[in-house]
Amino acid sequence: MLQNIDVEIQEIEQELKHIGSCTTKGLTEEQIAHLDERFFLAIKKLNWLKGRRDVRVFVWKPVSISNSQESAHRNRNQKARRCRKPSKSI
């Protein structure tokens, strides 16, 4: 997971360098606004990714067979058998 975030950070930094080096000469106001919007959104995403890099990620652990529903049902039956009074043999 951490490697994916690092790769995304590198991609966003590269995009920021590209957008920052683009000239606005010959562009319409709408195109300039679009370029500015891309630049500021990239900065926002970069800050978010850098913040997420420091957050601990919960590691999913598979549930063992002993914790499954079948096992829980089987365990209840075993407990019930132990609680019953033994029947008297003749």
N, CA, C and O of each residue as an XYZ file, in Angstrom:
360
protein
N       0.824     -1.189      0.000
C       0.000      0.000      0.000
C       0.870      1.256      0.000
O       0.603      2.215     -0.724
N       1.908      1.228      0.822
C       2.775      2.391      0.923
C       3.479      2.662     -0.397
O       3.696      3.819     -0.755
N       3.838      1.619     -1.121
C       4.509      1.798     -2.407
C       3.574      2.460     -3.406
O       4.009      3.294     -4.200
N       2.291      2.100     -3.378
C       1.334      2.716     -4.289
C       1.233      4.210     -4.034
O       1.174      4.998     -4.977
N       1.210      4.605     -2.769
C       1.127      6.025     -2.430
C       2.389      6.741     -2.892
O       2.309      7.847     -3.426
N       3.545      6.130     -2.696
C       4.797      6.754     -3.140
C       4.825      6.932     -4.653
O       5.302      7.951     -5.152
N       4.319      5.950     -5.378
C       4.266      6.048     -6.842
C       3.315      7.167     -7.250
O       3.625      7.949     -8.149
N       2.159      7.248     -6.594
C       1.207      8.319     -6.914
C       1.802      9.682     -6.605
O       1.600     10.632     -7.362
N       2.535      9.789     -5.499
C       3.175     11.062     -5.149
C       4.156     11.469     -6.239
O       4.190     12.635     -6.635
N       4.952     10.528     -6.729
C       5.902     10.835     -7.804
C       5.177     11.293     -9.066
O       5.616     12.229     -9.734
N       4.060     10.627     -9.393
C       3.305     11.005    -10.593
C       2.721     12.406    -10.461
O       2.771     13.192    -11.407
N       2.169     12.723     -9.294
C       1.585     14.048     -9.074
C       2.672     15.115     -9.099
O       2.464     16.191     -9.659
N       3.830     14.835     -8.501
C       4.928     15.805     -8.536
C       5.383     16.063     -9.966
O       5.693     17.196    -10.334
N       5.420     15.003    -10.769
C       5.803     15.165    -12.172
C       4.763     16.007    -12.917
O       5.113     16.864    -13.728
N       3.487     15.753    -12.632
C       2.426     16.538    -13.273
C       2.515     18.005    -12.856
O       2.324     18.900    -13.679
N       2.807     18.250    -11.572
C       2.946     19.628    -11.101
C       4.096     20.346    -11.803
O       3.966     21.510    -12.181
N       5.219     19.654    -11.977
C       6.352     20.263    -12.681
C       5.969     20.605    -14.113
O       6.335     21.663    -14.625
N       5.232     19.705    -14.754
C       4.818     19.946    -16.136
C       3.853     21.126    -16.222
O       4.034     22.034    -17.034
N       2.827     21.100    -15.374
C       1.820     22.170    -15.424
C       2.452     23.505    -15.048
O       2.126     24.538    -15.632
N       3.363     23.480    -14.066
C       4.025     24.710    -13.642
C       4.922     25.301    -14.714
O       5.154     26.509    -14.733
N       5.428     24.461    -15.606
C       6.326     24.963    -16.653
C       5.586     25.374    -17.926
O       6.188     25.945    -18.835
N       4.298     25.089    -17.994
C       3.524     25.460    -19.189
C       3.370     26.977    -19.269
O       3.139     27.644    -18.261
N       3.499     27.500    -20.465
C       3.292     28.935    -20.644
C       1.824     29.186    -20.970
O       1.128     28.322    -21.503
N       1.384     30.372    -20.641
C      -0.010     30.733    -20.912
C      -0.116     31.635    -22.138
O      -1.193     32.137    -22.461
N       1.005     31.832    -22.810
C       1.003     32.693    -23.993
C       0.159     32.045    -25.089
O       0.370     30.885    -25.445
N      -0.785     32.797    -25.610
C      -1.629     32.312    -26.691
C      -2.834     31.507    -26.219
O      -3.602     31.016    -27.046
N      -3.018     31.361    -24.908
C      -4.175     30.619    -24.402
C      -5.315     31.577    -24.072
O      -5.094     32.738    -23.727
N      -6.516     31.073    -24.185
C      -7.677     31.886    -23.811
C      -7.783     31.908    -22.290
O      -7.123     31.133    -21.599
N      -8.619     32.804    -21.783
C      -8.811     32.893    -20.334
C      -9.378     31.588    -19.780
O      -9.037     31.175    -18.672
N     -10.238     30.949    -20.552
C     -10.832     29.680    -20.119
C      -9.765     28.581    -20.025
O      -9.769     27.783    -19.088
N      -8.863     28.549    -20.992
C      -7.788     27.554    -20.974
C      -6.822     27.806    -19.816
O      -6.339     26.867    -19.184
N      -6.550     29.066    -19.551
C      -5.679     29.421    -18.424
C      -6.341     29.018    -17.104
O      -5.686     28.490    -16.206
N      -7.640     29.271    -17.001
C      -8.376     28.893    -15.790
C      -8.347     27.377    -15.595
O      -8.206     26.888    -14.474
N      -8.482     26.647    -16.691
C      -8.437     25.184    -16.618
C      -7.054     24.707    -16.165
O      -6.944     23.785    -15.356
N      -6.015     25.332    -16.682
C      -4.650     24.988    -16.294
C      -4.412     25.284    -14.808
O      -3.805     24.485    -14.093
N      -4.902     26.450    -14.357
C      -4.782     26.802    -12.940
C      -5.522     25.803    -12.055
O      -5.024     25.392    -11.007
N      -6.716     25.423    -12.496
C      -7.514     24.472    -11.722
C      -6.785     23.133    -11.602
O      -6.740     22.546    -10.521
N      -6.216     22.649    -12.703
C      -5.450     21.393    -12.669
C      -4.267     21.501    -11.712
O      -3.966     20.563    -10.973
N      -3.598     22.659    -11.734
C      -2.435     22.874    -10.878
C      -2.820     22.829     -9.399
O      -2.176     22.141     -8.608
N      -3.871     23.564     -9.031
C      -4.262     23.620     -7.625
C      -4.872     22.308     -7.141
O      -4.697     21.944     -5.978
N      -5.580     21.596     -8.003
C      -6.096     20.282     -7.626
C      -4.957     19.288     -7.415
O      -5.026     18.437     -6.527
N      -3.915     19.396     -8.228
C      -2.754     18.515     -8.071
C      -2.040     18.799     -6.748
O      -1.594     17.871     -6.073
N      -1.931     20.069     -6.380
C      -1.316     20.425     -5.095
C      -2.143     19.854     -3.947
O      -1.600     19.302     -2.990
N      -3.460     19.995     -4.054
C      -4.347     19.476     -3.010
C      -4.206     17.956     -2.884
O      -4.136     17.426     -1.776
N      -4.164     17.262     -4.018
C      -4.025     15.808     -4.000
C      -2.665     15.399     -3.447
O      -2.567     14.422     -2.705
N      -1.620     16.133     -3.800
C      -0.277     15.831     -3.303
C      -0.223     15.956     -1.779
O       0.346     15.099     -1.103
N      -0.810     17.014     -1.248
C      -0.836     17.189      0.205
C      -1.615     16.066      0.878
O      -1.208     15.567      1.927
N      -2.736     15.666      0.277
C      -3.548     14.580      0.830
C      -2.762     13.268      0.824
O      -2.770     12.530      1.809
N      -2.081     12.981     -0.297
C      -1.304     11.739     -0.393
C      -0.168     11.715      0.621
O       0.091     10.681      1.237
N       0.505     12.837      0.797
C       1.600     12.889      1.766
C       1.075     12.692      3.183
O       1.752     12.097      4.021
N      -0.120     13.188      3.450
C      -0.735     12.966      4.757
C      -1.124     11.517      4.958
O      -0.975     10.981      6.056
N      -1.620     10.875      3.913
C      -2.036      9.473      3.995
C      -0.838      8.538      4.136
O      -0.962      7.441      4.680
N       0.304      8.967      3.653
C       1.496      8.116      3.716
C       1.878      7.827      5.166
O       2.435      6.770      5.462
N       1.582      8.761      6.069
C       1.961      8.607      7.467
C       0.910      7.880      8.298
O       1.159      7.558      9.459
N      -0.260      7.618      7.721
C      -1.333      6.949      8.453
C      -1.093      5.451      8.418
O      -0.801      4.884      7.366
N      -1.219      4.816      9.573
C      -1.065      3.358      9.630
C      -2.269      2.719      8.982
O      -3.406      3.129      9.214
N      -2.018      1.733      8.183
C      -3.079      1.024      7.481
C      -3.352     -0.284      8.210
O      -2.428     -1.022      8.553
N      -4.642     -0.567      8.445
C      -5.031     -1.818      9.083
C      -4.718     -2.955      8.127
O      -5.115     -2.934      6.962
N      -4.009     -3.938      8.630
C      -3.662     -5.096      7.811
C      -4.733     -6.152      8.016
O      -4.963     -6.602      9.138
N      -5.378     -6.542      6.946
C      -6.433     -7.538      7.010
C      -5.825     -8.900      7.236
O      -4.892     -9.303      6.541
N      -6.358     -9.602      8.207
C      -5.895    -10.958      8.488
C      -7.048    -11.903      8.212
O      -8.156    -11.671      8.695
N      -6.820    -12.955      7.454
C      -7.908    -13.891      7.163
C      -8.380    -14.584      8.437
O      -7.598    -14.848      9.350
N      -9.665    -14.867      8.474
C     -10.258    -15.533      9.629
C      -9.934    -17.015      9.542
O     -10.080    -17.634      8.488
N      -9.497    -17.571     10.649
C      -9.180    -18.997     10.642
C     -10.467    -19.808     10.652
O     -11.538    -19.288     10.963
N     -10.356    -21.059     10.316
C     -11.518    -21.939     10.250
C     -12.151    -22.086     11.631
O     -13.365    -22.260     11.738
N     -11.353    -22.019     12.674
C     -11.892    -22.192     14.022
C     -12.813    -21.045     14.424
O     -13.607    -21.195     15.352
N     -12.724    -19.896     13.741
C     -13.585    -18.760     14.056
C     -14.783    -18.653     13.123
O     -15.532    -17.679     13.194
N     -14.973    -19.621     12.263
C     -16.067    -19.545     11.303
C     -17.400    -19.844     11.972
O     -17.433    -20.285     13.121
N     -18.516    -19.605     11.251
C     -19.853    -19.843     11.783
C     -20.071    -21.316     12.092
O     -20.656    -21.650     13.122
N     -19.612    -22.200     11.219
C     -19.774    -23.637     11.448
C     -19.105    -24.039     12.748
O     -19.675    -24.782     13.547
N     -17.923    -23.558     12.952
C     -17.174    -23.904     14.148
C     -17.880    -23.380     15.396
O     -17.915    -24.066     16.418
N     -18.445    -22.170     15.325
C     -19.152    -21.604     16.468
C     -20.355    -22.461     16.820
O     -20.628    -22.689     17.999
N     -21.081    -22.940     15.813
C     -22.240    -23.804     16.044
C     -21.787    -25.118     16.676
O     -22.415    -25.599     17.619
N     -20.732    -25.685     16.179
C     -20.214    -26.948     16.696
C     -19.759    -26.768     18.147
O     -19.990    -27.649     18.975
N     -19.123    -25.653     18.463
C     -18.655    -25.406     19.826
C     -19.820    -25.283     20.796
O     -19.735    -25.766     21.925
N     -20.921    -24.636     20.368
C     -22.091    -24.516     21.231
C     -22.654    -25.891     21.560
O     -23.019    -26.157     22.705
N     -22.726    -26.760     20.566
C     -23.243    -28.107     20.800
C     -22.354    -28.872     21.772
O     -22.856    -29.599     22.629
N     -21.064    -28.718     21.647
C     -20.150    -29.409     22.554
C     -20.319    -28.895     23.980
O     -20.294    -29.675     24.932
N     -20.491    -27.587     24.124
C     -20.690    -27.012     25.449
C     -22.000    -27.505     26.045
O     -22.062    -27.811     27.235
N     -23.044    -27.585     25.231
C     -24.343    -28.047     25.718
C     -24.237    -29.484     26.200
O     -24.828    -29.832     27.221
N     -23.507    -30.316     25.498
C     -23.336    -31.714     25.907
C     -22.620    -31.811     27.250
O     -22.948    -32.669     28.070
N     -21.671    -30.959     27.472
C     -20.928    -30.996     28.729
C     -21.780    -30.535     29.906
O     -21.563    -30.974     31.036
N     -22.744    -29.656     29.655
C     -23.571    -29.114     30.725
C     -24.677    -30.079     31.147
O     -25.168    -29.983     32.272
N     -25.067    -30.973     30.308
C     -26.152    -31.899     30.632
C     -25.689    -32.903     31.678
O     -24.528    -33.308     31.728
N     -26.644    -33.281     32.501
C     -26.332    -34.305     33.503
C     -26.200    -35.640     32.795
O     -27.003    -35.963     31.920
N     -25.220    -36.394     33.155
C     -25.078    -37.702     32.513
C     -26.270    -38.596     32.873
O     -26.739    -38.602     34.011
N     -26.737    -39.335     31.896
C     -27.867    -40.234     32.142
C     -27.377    -41.466     32.892
O     -26.247    -41.919     32.710
N     -28.256    -41.993     33.739
C     -27.876    -43.172     34.532
C     -27.969    -44.408     33.667
O     -28.969    -44.623     32.981
N     -26.968    -45.190     33.697
C     -26.973    -46.444     32.945
C     -27.609    -47.530     33.799
O     -27.407    -47.569     35.013
N     -28.356    -48.385     33.183
C     -28.989    -49.484     33.926
C     -28.158    -50.714     33.818
O     -28.517    -51.752     34.374
